[in-house]
């Protein structure tokens, strides 16, 4: 669990890279989210693509340009690259950074 020491919402947003407040989920409280919360959003009936940043759930943006890149990558995902079919992550899909 992250230990948030911000005085203002602006400080939190700045620590997240200056993102729009519309992307920050308030439940669970910023700084307390876990990987289970990410999975809960992905598996929900109304799916939301979110990422976990320092214990805060942030909704992933997907604009037209990003969508086109993802579609192109998904096309190439079906081509074997030596490791088998479909072993490359898509643009908006969940993955865990090492």
N, C-alpha and C positions, 0 to 999 in steps of 0.2 A: 504494500500500500504506500502510495506517495505521501509525502508530508508537505502539504501546501502551506506556503508562508506568504501569500500574496495579500496585500491590503485592499486591492480593488479588482473588479472584473477586468478592467483594462490591463492590469498587470498579468492576470491569468491568460488573457487572449494574446498578449505580447509574448509570453513564454511558450505559447503554442504556435508561434510563427506569425502572429498578427492576423489570424484568421477571423472570419466573420462570426459574430456571436450566434448567428442562426445555425451554425454547424455544431455548437457545443451542447451536449445533452446534460440536463441537470439532474436526471435520475439514472443511476445513483449519483450522489453528490460528487462533484469534481474532486479528484484526489483519492476516491475510494473504490473506483471501478476495477474489475478484474477481468481475466480472460473469459470467465463464465458469463459475465455480462455481455461481452462481445458475441459469444455463441448464442445467448438467449435472443439477441436482436436478429442474428442471421437466421435462426430457426423459427422465428415468430411467423404468424400468419401474414402480418404486414411487415415484410422484411425490410431491414435498414442496414445498409453497408456502413459499418462504423469501424474506426480504428481506436486502439487504446494508446493514449499518449500520457505518460506520467500519471496513471490512475484516472484519467479523464477520457470519457467516450466522446469522440469527434466523428460526426457524419462525414463520409467521403463524398467529395464533390464529383459530379460526372456531367461535364458539359459536352457539347457537340464534338469538339476536337478530341477530347479524351475518349468519347464513345467510338469515334472512328478508329482511333489507335487500338482500342480494345477489340473491336471487330476484326481488324487486320491481324492482330496477335492471335485471336481465337481461330482464324483461318489457318494460320501456320501451326497452331497447336495440333491440328489433325495430321500434320506431316511428320513421319518418323525422323528424328534427329539423332538416331543412334541410341537413345535411351528409351525408346518406345513411344507409342502414340499418346498424346495428351499429357505429357509430363511437364509442361510449362505452365506457370500461373497466368491467368488472364489479367487484364488491366485493373478491374475493380474487385477482383476476388480476394478473399481473406488469405493472409499468410502471416507467419510469425518471423520477425527479424531475429537473427541470432544474437 
